[in-house]
């Protein structure tokens, strides 16, 4: 998991597209469709199998205490 400032999309949201990742397919814990994961993105606005969307959960003092990950959004 990477919380990169260049991938920050909101105060607590981070979108890490596959094109900005250094991970290999083998480093993902769960991939629903490995064939789709190996293919390029269908269009610039489409979700890729290996895209990552995280939401940081912060304490009142500003420390990260966890995160939520969206795996397969509908749109």
Secondary structure as UniProt FT lines:
FT   HELIX           5..7
FT   STRAND          13..16
FT   HELIX           18..20
FT   HELIX           25..27
FT   HELIX           34..38
FT   TURN            44..45
FT   TURN            49..50
FT   STRAND          52..58
FT   TURN            60..61
FT   STRAND          64..70
//
